[in-house]
Amino acid sequence: MTGPTADPEALRERAHAALLAARDRTTLLTSCVEDGELTAQHSPLMSPLVWDLAHIGNQEEQWLLRAVAGRDAMRPEIDPLYDAFEHPRAARPALPLLAPAEARHYAAEVRGRALDILERTPLHGTPLTDAGFAFGMIAQHEQQHDETMLITHQLRTGPTALTAPDPAPLDPPFTGPAEVLVPGGPFTMGTSTEPWALDNERPAHHRLVPPFFIDTTPVTNAAYLRFIEDGGYDEERWWDPAGWAMVRQNRLSAPLFWRHEGGQWLRKHFGTVERVPLDEPVLHVSWYEADAYARWTGRRLPSEEEWEKAARYDPVSDRSTRYPWGDADPTPEHANLGQRHLRPAPAGSYPAGESPLGVRQLIGDVWEWTSSGFLPYPGFTAFPYREYSDVFFGGDYKVLRGGAFSVDAVACRGTFRNWDHPVRRQIFSGFRTARDAGPCGAA
């Protein structure tokens, strides 16, 4: 699909492909280890993989079979077990969960019925069926849990279970400008037209953004290493007070999964240990670490609206596009998405995906922390349920943008918003920095 469309058959085909792609990925993530690995809890931060598997099926049953098609519940007794708000992740292993074989059978049976419903349901007439929204929502939901399961795979101990080719090396390395000027002025943030945009991306509205400079690429491991070697984790002046408390309490000295050994920096990476690749965007850093690095450089994290303007604003047409490169759906030439690789590409990759202003890798590779808290847009309406976004607004949540190598294209676009607590480091998070510009773009 190129841009939003109202063609029902194109939407039906897109929904069918998105659901199948998500299930293929779920199958890969849950078939590459033995059943004992599926039922184990590899970190108190994460659910057992088998919980995610059955939860995916349960959500699909609730929204497609029951809400869209009006069918009776298949397994109403398991609804409370797979309610993410009823049981915290740390408590889920103690629940009477479906065993792996039963969870697979349940998810497969739901999927077979859901595909039949997709073929028979008019994609108009109700808020859930208009433009196939419910089917797109479920495909996105499954891909989001696939990303969660990929995080669990990174946290688990034991031999390598997942493999993928590395991104192509940059030859020659990127030598473009370190930063790009984003001109001041209004732009359209959010969307009211993207068929499968989720409620927190809506509605489209105007924002007036002063001029600013933003890094051309995400911050690299090499750049972050300079912060470490300069004593960044030992200098309270760079840190938010809560971040400094986190560093002291947990004795942090580097990103998650890094260690210094034999005079070199190593990191754990999906069951292997490797030297930290200096040209890749830094990964597994909390908001506090990103904020401290930015302060150390004399810069700051971009706000959410700055990030979106850098990613979507085309000064030639004076409009906001779906992606940095335009309105066309992502291809492998545009961005590192969909678990095609298990790592970020070198900084400066994907010239075909750069924005009109010359900013690279805004989509894919690493989630990028912004300075903004997670709040509703003006005119926000919760849909189709409050628990997706509304209950998370406020608090200490910080917004992340752009997606990562772990994110599928169906759940990643220029308007997509992710959020998490500022202490989180297990997620595939990195960042880029920004700084103010004068009224005419002066440094």
N, C-alpha and C positions, 0 to 999 in steps of 0.2 A: 504494500500500500504506500502510495506517495501522498502524504498529507491526509487530513481528516476526510472521510467520505460518508455519504449517505446511501451509497449503493448497497442494498441489503445482501445481495449475493456475495459481494466483495467482503463485506463485514462477516458474513457467515463463514466464508473461506478463511479469513484471517483468524476468527475465533477458533475454528477447528484446528488450524495449524498451531496456534498458540497453546491450546490445551494439550495437543500431542507432544509438542516440544517440551513443555513443562513436565509431562509424565515420563518422557524418555530420560530427562535429567534426574527426576526423583528416583527412577529405577536404578540408574547408575550409582547414585549416592547411597542407596540402601542395599545394593547387591554386591558391592565391592568388598564387604566385610562379612564375617560370620555373624550368626544370630546373636551370639553373646555380646558382640560389639554394638548391636542395635539396641539391646535392652539395657546396656550399661550407661551410667551417667559419667561422661568424660570430664565434666566440669559442673560445679553447682550453678554456673551462669547459664548453662544450656540444658535443654530437655534431652532425654534419651532419643536417639534417632527414630525409634519405633513410635514414640509419641507424635513426632512431627508427621510421620507417614499416615497414621490414622487420623490425625487432626486435619490434614489436607483432604482426606476423603469425607470427613464429617462436615467440614465447611462447604464442600461441594454439594453434599447431599442437602444441607440446610438451605442453600441459596438457589441451586438449580433445580433439584428435584422437588423440594417443598415450596419454596417461595415463588419460583417461576412457573413450574408445572402443576403445583397444587397437589402433589402426591403425598400419601401417608408416609410417616417416618419409617425408615427401614430398621434402625436400631435406636429408638428414643432413649433407651437406658444408658447409652454411652455418651450422650450429649454432655452431661456434667463433667465427665472425665477429660474431655477435650475442649473444655471452655478455658481459654487462656487467662481469663480474668478470675476464675474460681480457684485455680491452683497455681502457685508460683513454681517456677522451673525447678527449684531445688527440691520441691516436695513431690514432683511427678513420678519419680521411680517407685515410690511407695504405693501408687495407685494400682488398682486391678486392670492394668492396660491390656489391650488386645495383644496376643503373642504375634511375632513377626509374620507367620504364615496367615493368620487370621486377619491381620491388618492389611496385608497385601491383597487378600481376597476381597475384603470389604471395599478398599479403595478402587479395585478393578471393577467390581460390580457397580459401584456408584458411577464410575466413568463411562461404562457401557451405556447406562441409562441416560447419563447427561448428554452424550453424543447423539442419542436418539432424540432427546428433547431439542437439542440445537437444530437438528434437521427439520423439525416439525413446528418450531415456534416462530411466529412472525416477529421480526426485530423492530417492532414499533408498537405503540399503544399504551405502554406503561413505563414508568421511570426505569424499572429494572430491565426491560427488554429493548427500550429505545437504543438504536445503534449497537445492539448486542452487549450493552453495558455489563450485565451480570456475568456473562461468559468471559468478557475481558477482565472483570474484577477477579474472577476465580483463577484465571490463568496467571494474573499478577500475584495473587495470594500464594499460589503454589510455588512460583518462582522466588518469592520472598522467603518462603520456608526452605527452598532449596539452598538459597544463600545462607540461611541460618544453619542448615545441615553442613554446608561446606565449612563454616566457622568451626563447627564441632569436629570435623575431620582435622582441621588444623590444630585443635586443642588436644586431640586424642594422642595417646602414646602407642607405640607399636610400629610395625613395619609399614612401609608405604602402601597405601591402598588406591590412590588416585594418581594418574599420570596424564600429562598433556604436553604438546610441543611448546617450546618457549617462543615468545614473540620474536620477530625478526630483529637482528641487531641493527643499530643505526650506523650506516657507513656512507659518508663520514658522520661523526657525532654532530648533534645539533649545535650550531654556532650563531643562532639568531639572537635578537636583543633579549636582555634579561627581563624586561618589563614592557608593558604596552599601556599607552594612554587610552582610557575610555572617556569619551567626551561627556561633559555634563549636559543635562537636559532631561526631558520626560521620556519615558518609554512605557510600553504595556507589559505589565507583570502578570503572571498567571494566565489562565485560559478559561474561556467559556465555550470553546468549539471543539476541543480535543475529545473524541467520543469516549475514550476510556480513562480520561483523567479522573483522579480520585478527588474526594471532596475538598481536601486541604489545598489543592492546586487551583481551586475556583473561588470566586469568579475572576475574569480578567479585569484589571484596574490600572489606572495610571499612577506612576511613581516619578517623582522629580529627584534625580540623583546628581549630586555635584560631580565634577570631574575627578578622576582618581587614576592612579597607576596600579596595575595588577601584574603579578608574575606571569611570564609567558608560558611557563610550564609548572607543574607541581614541584614542591621542594624535594630535592633528591636526598638519597642516603649520604652522599658525599658532603652535601651542605649541612645536613643535620649532624653529621659526625664532627664537623668543626665546632658546633654548639656544645657537643659533649666534651670534646677535648679542651675547650675553653672553660670548662668547669660549670657549664650551664645548669647541671643538676645540683650544684653546690651553692648557687647564688640566689638567695631568697628574693633579691630585687627584681628578678625576671618573672616571678610567679604570682599568679592570683593566690590570695591567702588559702583558699580551699585546695588549690593545686599544690601549694608548698606543703600543706599538711599531708596530702596524699603521698608526695615524694618522701617525706620524712618517715611516715608511718610504714610505708612499704619498701623503704630503702631503694628507691628507683634510681637507676643510673643510665638507662638506655631504653629504647622502645621494647615492647613486649617481644619475647622470643630471641632477643639479642643476648650474646655473652662475649666477654673478652677473654681470649684464651690463646696462649702461645704467641703473644704479641700481635694478634689480629682479631678483628671482630667477626664473629660467626652468628648465624641465626638458624633456628629450627624452621623448616619449611615442609609441611605436609609429610612428616615422617623421615625427612632427611636433614642433615646439617650441612650448610654451605657457607662460604664466605659471603659477607654482606655485599651485594652488588651495588657498587658506588653510583652507577648511572641510572638506577631505578628510582622512582618516587618513593619516599619514605612511607612505611606501612606500619600499622598497629601502634599508632600514637593516639593518646587521648586529646581532648580539646585543651586541657590544661598544658600539655606538652607543646601542642601547636601554638597556643597563645604565648607561652614562655619563649619559644624560638622566635616568634615574630617580634616580641619586645626586644629580645637580644639583638636583632638586626636593625632596630630602630624603626620597624614597620608595624603592621597590625594584620589581623585576619580581615578579609573582606566581609562586609555585611551580606546578608542573603540577597538583598535587592541589587547590590553591586555585582555579586556573582552572576545573577541571572541576566543583568544587562550585558555583562561581558560575554555571556554565552549566547544570547539571543538577539541582541540589537544589531541591525544592519543599517549603518548610517546612510548608505546609498538609497535604499528604498524607504528609510525612516519607519521601519516596522520591526516587530518581533517575530522571529522565525521559530519553527519547532525545535530545531537543533542548531548548533553553531554553524554547520555547513549549509543549512537551508531547511527545507521542509521534507526532504526525502528520508525514508526510514534508514536506520544505520546499516552499513555493510562492514565487512571485515577491514575495508580500506579506511573507514571513518574512525573506528574506535575499538578498543579492547573490551569486549563485552561477552557475556554468555558462557563463561567458563571454557572458552576455546583454549585459553592459556590459564595457568595457575599462578600467574604473577603479573605485576604491572610491566608494561613495555618501557624501554629506556625513555627518559625525559626528552621531549622533542619529537617523539614518534607521531605518526598519523598526520602528515601535512594535509591530506585530503579532508581531515576533520576539523581543521582550524577555523576559528570564527572570522568574520569579515575584518575584524580589527587585528587579527594575527595571533590570537591566544590559542594555545594548543592543549589537547587532552582534557578539555573541560567535561567531556563525556567519557566514561570508562576509566580503566586503570585503578584509581583509588577514589573512594568517597572523600569529599573535601569539607573539612570543618569550616563553618562560617562563624562570625561573631554574634549572630542573631539567635535569640530565643525562639522557641516554637510557638507561634501565635496565629490566630485565624486571620484571613484576609478580610477587608471590608465587604460586608454582604455575605459572609460565609454561611452555608447551610449544611448541617450534618446530613450525610446520605451515603449508604442506606442505613447506617447504624452509628450511634454516637461513639461507640468504642473504637472505631477506626482512628479518628483524629481528635474529636472534641474533648475526650477525657484526658488527653495528654497536653492540651494547651496550657501554657504557664509552667510553673515549677522551674526546675533547673535544666530542662532539656535544651540542647543546642541543635541547630539545623545543620545537616550535611547535604551536599549537593553533588550531582554529576554521575553518581554510580561508580562501580568498580569493575574489575575483571570478573567478579563473582556475580554480577547483576545481568539479567537477561534484558534484551532490548524492549520487551513488552512492558517491563517495569522500570524504564529509564527514559527520560525525555528532558527537554530543557526546562520544563516546569515542575518536574518531580521533586518532592520534598521528603527527605528522610530526617529522622531526629533520634537523639539518644542522650543519655546522661554524660556529662563532661568527663567522667572518670573512665569511660569505656575504652578499652584498648584491644579487646579480642576481635573487634570488627575490622573490616578491611579499609581503614581510614588513614588518610593523609591530609595534605592541605597545600595551599599556596598563600602568599602574603600580598598585601596591598599597602598603599600609602596615599595620602591626600595629594591633590594637585591644586595649583592656583586657579583662579577664575578663568584663565585663558589656557589652562593646561600646563602652566609653568611648574618646574620641579620644586 
